[in-house]
Amino acid sequence: MRSESLSQPRWLGAPVTDAELRADGNAFTLMRWILASTVMFSHGWDLTQPSQGLDPSVAILGQPVSRLAVLLFFSLSGYLVIGGLLRRGVGTFLKNRALRLIPGLWVMLIVVPVLLWLVCGTTPAADFFTHRETLAYVWRNALLIGGAYTLPGIFLDSPSMAVNGSLWTIPYEVRCYLALALLAGLGLGLTRRRLTIILLAGLALHLALPENLIPPLMLARRLGFAFFVGVLAWLWRERMSLSWPLAVAGVAAALLVPVENRYQLPAIEIALTYFVMVAAFRMPAAIKTASQRLPDYSYGIYIYAFPAQQVALHFGAADPLANIAWGFLITLPLAALSWHLIEEPALSLKRVR
């Protein structure tokens, strides 16, 4: 047996250890910050230069970077929640997922209309807050139905009148949670092998069938694929070697797949998921420590950034980079308040039995 001093450095390739799954053993909080902020990058171009094409990342990645960031969010979500489901059961899993998503979302659905009416409103308060568009925005998103993203008289001159163009993903995330809980509730996910067979069959079916076969299901299939790739990565974490050279090579190979090839998006999504896993677990210890100390503002950034960028555009930040910068400056205090006053206290209820 080789001595520890002669063993291969972990950054060259090693599976995840139980210690690395603890908060101080990885940099997942930092990864979520980066992904949430990356979504703003594409929106900076979407909002300020919609007629001139997508953001510059498309020339390199073949996809808007915001699309890839959302897919990676779903992959990380699948990776990070499956362990809790298998350890604690369906009831606790659903309670914990609700505590993570709903309190911050519901408060945002009140805060954003009030602030936007104060800053950009063009109609009397009574008309604005009782308007069917306002009511639909609140109740449809609060009930995780989606499909209502505008408010009366707000951003009428913007290229997109959507108040919050990011909320559409949240109902899909909830459906992924429910699908996973259903598998467990039916007893289909009680063993790793059984769950792996079911998930591999589903992922293979997704890859075999054209995405546009049933257009209304395209987004659900795409996001579900990303989520369950993350679930599989967790199931086989102790067998999956995490290597920086392999991560870089995988992304490079995926970028070689032609954009017109229908496997390009799944290829780059899988490659980037692996890359983010390597980044989360193989960062230097100092970065992992910094990540652990970082408040998790990622959800707040995600749900407040779009309206913040719309406000920035409303007040003249019409250059993409200026829009991103001003949008981030507006978003960050809202995300901080959301985390410290709403999300973190709600998450403390996970420990209440």
Buried (B, 14 or more C-beta within 10 A) or exposed (E): EEEEEEEEEBBEBBBBEEEBBEEEBBBBBBBBBBBBBBBBBBBBBBBBBEEEEBBBBBEEBBBBBBBBBBBBBBBBBBBBBBBBBBEEEBEBBBBBBBBBBBBBBBBBBEBBBEBBBEEBBEBEEEEBBEBEBBEBBBEBBBEBEBEBBBBBBBBEEBBBBBBBBBBBBBBBBBBBBEBBBEBBBEEEBEEEEEBBEBBEEBBEEBEEEEBEEEEEBEBBBBBBBBBBBBBBBBBEBEEBEBBBEBBEEBBEEBBEBEEEEEEBBBBBBBBBBBBBBBBBBBBEEEBBEBBBEBBBBBBBBBBBBBBBBBBBBBEEBEBBEBBBBBBBEBBBEBBBBBBEEBBBEBBEEBEEE
